[in-house]
Amino acid sequence: MSTTAESLTATLRPWRDFLEPTSLSLPASISEATSRVSQNLTHFFSNYALVILLVLFLSLLYHPLSLIVFLLIFAAWLFLFFSRTEPLSLFGLTLDPRLVVGALALLTLVALIFTQVWLNVVVSVLIGAALVTLHAALRATDDLVRDSPYGSLLPDSPRGDYTGV
């Protein structure tokens, strides 16, 4: 059990970095917002998946059968995605993590729709996606670049060392 907890925390980025209030700011343009969303979705992928699952879990508190199904599927999420330090292999083929997430998301939606809470599921996933997109657009990515293996090669100025002509 301790190895599962260790690998779960290895795939998640630190929550203090994820929720750092000083990293939140309005993007200057639509282009910057889409760039932030792309970078943050890549960097905090596991955190965002967990946020959406939490929103879905909270929406099912008043639906006990659906909640039991959700908890079983959440166990599958833990085993197949969050607790892995290496990619999942099936019949000797290494599966892309995005494929695993897509399959688990589809399984989650199908199971919860069959428990007759499809509208609740759709609304909660939309709310979770809106929260994720909002956070990803508002969270600045300057510190993410510095944490990359190429951070020391990057100039200190966000615009580079170019001079005006």
PyMOL commands that set and color helices and strands:
alter all, ss='L'
color gray80, all
select helices_A, chain A and resi 2-11+15-18+21-23+30-43+45-59+64-82+97-114+118-138+142-146+151-153
alter helices_A, ss='H'
color red, helices_A
select strands_A, chain A and resi 89-90+93-94
alter strands_A, ss='S'
color yellow, strands_A
deselect
rebuild
show_as cartoon
